[in-house]
Amino acid sequence: MEVSKDALIASVSRAKVELESVLENLERTHSFDPSETRMIAHGLNNLLTVMLGTIDLLSLEIVDTSNERVREHIQTLSQTLDRTKVLVNELFNSSSLTSANNDFEMVNLNTMVLIAVDYYTRVAKKKGVDLVGIEAEPSLEVWADRVGVAVVLDNLLSNAIKYTGAGRKVWVRLKREEQSGLCSVCDEGPGLTQEDLDRLFQRGVRLSAVPTAGEPSTGYGLAVTKWVMDNMRGEIWCDTEYGQGACFRFRLPLNPPLK
């Protein structure tokens, strides 16, 4: 049975809402049974194994496709599940989850942004928000972790649309700098106060802006984004003026570090 794009988008959106709810509940959790956590981790590991196997089969089915975006989607999904499997195994073994094992490679930042914009354009339209495409930098490659870049773009675009009202715009720009690639996600939302900026990227902190359509917010998205950027040895910051919208920008190196 063929699944429509709208149905797939609705399913992803529901999953994101459920994840936000889980994170919020975890913040209020004071104790847990380690043996129960290990059992859940074991079950998650089994599910991930099934999903990775399914992706491998799907890759064989589309081996002759000329659609580069399809290949990018499959590769990103596969690497994301691989990373999740590692984290689940660490959880099962009661290991620390404070570090990340990055898989660095040359990543086409333009392609990654196009994939993210392609998805969030549909989300924005449902809110009456105009998501403006990127300024073209087709050969802009950066030294980064593909999954990490996808996580950062997902959080920044999701937030920009979440806090932007109907009839307003969100736009994405790419710029090649001398030693790095710069990506900016800007919106026409309420902007941030100085108090917000002082607490920016802190875990569990809700800022002054309120989602324009009642979307959930736990205060974890930007904290995760900063953590991912730090692990990729990149930079992220926000240029904003209260009442004039916000521009979140991140920078990643064009080349691997010298050994």
N, C-alpha and C positions, 0 to 999 in steps of 0.2 A: 504494500500500500504506500503510495507516494505521500509524503508529508509536505504541506505547503510551507513557504517561507514564513508567512504570518504565524502559523502554528508553531514553527520552530522558534521564532523570536519570542512568542508568548511563553514557551516552555523555558527558555533561557532566562527570561525576566522573572518567572516564578521561582526558578532556582536561586537567582541572585537575592530575591526577597527572603527566601527561606534561609540562605546563608547569613544574611544580615541579622535575622532573628536568632539564629544559633549563636553568633558571635556576641549578641547582646545578652543572651542567657548565660553564656560562659563567663561573662564579666561578673555575674551575680553568683556564680558557683563558688562555694567556699571549700568544698571537699569532694573527693571522688574515690571510688574503689579501683585501685590499680589493676586488679585482676580483670575487672569488667572492661577497663580501657584496653587491655591487651587483647581481650576477646573481640572487641569491636574493631581494633586495628587489624586483627587477623582476617575478619570478614571483609573489611575494606580492601585488603591486599588481594583477596580472591576476586573481588569485583573488578579491580584494576587489571588483573591478569586477563580476565575475559575481555575487557574493553581494548587492551593492547593487542590481543589476538585478533579481534574484530577489525581493528585498524589495519593490521598487517594484511588481512584478507582483502579489505577495501583497496589498499594500495596496489595489490595484484590485479584487481579488476580495472583500475584506471591507469595501468602502466602506459598505455598508448595515448593518453590524453595530452592535448597541446595547451590546455588551460593552465597557465603557470599559477594562477591564484588557487586553483584546486590543490595543486601540489603544496603550496605554501600553507593552506589550511590544514592539510593532512599532517605535514611535518610539524607545525606548531602544536597541534593536538597531541601527536605522538610524544613529543618532547615534554609537554605539560604533564601527561599521564606518567611518563617515566620519572619525572621529578616528584610527582605526588607519591608514586610507589616508594621512592627512596625515603620520603618524609614519613610515610606510614610505617615503614620498616624501622625507622629510628624511634617512632612512637612506641612500637611494639617492644623494642629493646630498651625502653626507658632512657633513650639518649636525649641529649640537649637538642632543642629545635631552634637555637638562637643563631645558627649559621646556615649558609646556603652553599650547595655545591653547584657552582655555575658552570655552564657549558659554553665557553666563549667561542665565537666565530665571527666572520665578517657577515653582517646582517644588513640587507637593503632596507634602510629606514623608510624610504618612500613606499615600498611595497607593504611594509607592516602598517604604515599609517593608512594606506588605501584600504586595506582589509578592515581595519577598525572603523574607518569612516563609512565604509559600505554598510556595515552592520548598524552603526548608530544613526545613520541617516534615516532609517526606517523608524527607530525609536523616537528621534527628534520630531519627525513629521506627525506622529501620533499626539505630540504635545503642542503642535503648532509652532515649533522652533525650527529655524532655518539653519541647518548645519552646512557651512560653506567649506568646500573642498580645499585641499592644500595647494600652495604654490609649488609648481613642479620642480623637483630635484630628483629626476629618475635614477641617477647613478650615485645617490648619496648613501654610501655604505659606512657603517660604524662597527667598531669592535665591541661586541656586547653579547649578552645572553638572549637568544630569541624569545624564550618564554618570559624572561624578565621584562623585555620591551613590550610584549603583549599585555602583561599585567599592568604596567605603568599607563599605557595608552587606554586600556579599559577603564581604569580608575579615573583618569583625568577627563576623558570624554563623558563617562557616566555622571561624574560630579557636575561638569559644565552644563549638561542638559538638565540635570536634576534641579539646579538652582537658577535656571533661566526660564523666564515666563513666556507664554505664547506671544507670537508676533516679534520676538527678538532673535538675535543671532548668536551662534557659536561658530568659531572658525579655527582652522588649524593651519599653521605655517611651518615650513622647513627652510633652514638656511645652512649653507655650508660655510663654516668658519675655517681659519687657518689650520687648526689642529683638531677640530671637532665638528660634529653635526648637532645643530640646535633645532629643537622642536618646541613650538609654542601652541598651547591650547587656550584660547581666549573666549570670554563670554560677555554678554551684556546683562549679567545678573547684578545683585546688590553690591558686590565687592566685599572686601574684608576691612574690619576695623583694625586699629593698632593693637588692641587686645587680642584679636584673632591672630594677627601675625606673630605676636609674642608666644602664642600657644600652638602655632602651626606645626603639623607633623607629629604632635604628641598622641600617644595611643589612648583611645577612648574619649577624646575631647571633642565635644560638639561645638562648632563655631556659631556665630550669631546668625548667619544666613539660614533661612528656612526653606526646605524643598517646596517648589511652586505647585506641585500637584499631589502633595501628601505622601511622597515617596519616603521610605524608611531611611534613617541615617543613624549609624552607631558610633561614628568618630574613628573608625579603624581604617577606612580606605586610604587616606593620605598618609597615615602612619606606615601602612604596608608599602605604599609607593616609595616613601623615603627609604625604608629598609631595603627594598629591592635596588634602588638607585645606588645606595651606599655599597651594596654587595657587588654591583657592576662597576664600582669606582667612577661613578658619574656624579653629576651635580643636578639639583632640582631646587627651584625657588619660585616665588610668586611676586609678580608686579601688580599692584592694585591700588586703587583709590576708592575709598568708601563711597558707594552710590554710583560708581562708574565702571563696574564690572571687575573682572580679575583675569590675569594672564599667568597661567602656570607654565613654566618653561623648564625643559631638561636638556642636558648636554652630555654627549657621549663621544669618546675619542674616535678619530678616523682610523687609527692604526693600533695594532697590539703594542704593549709596552716593550721597551728594549730589554733584552735579557742581560 
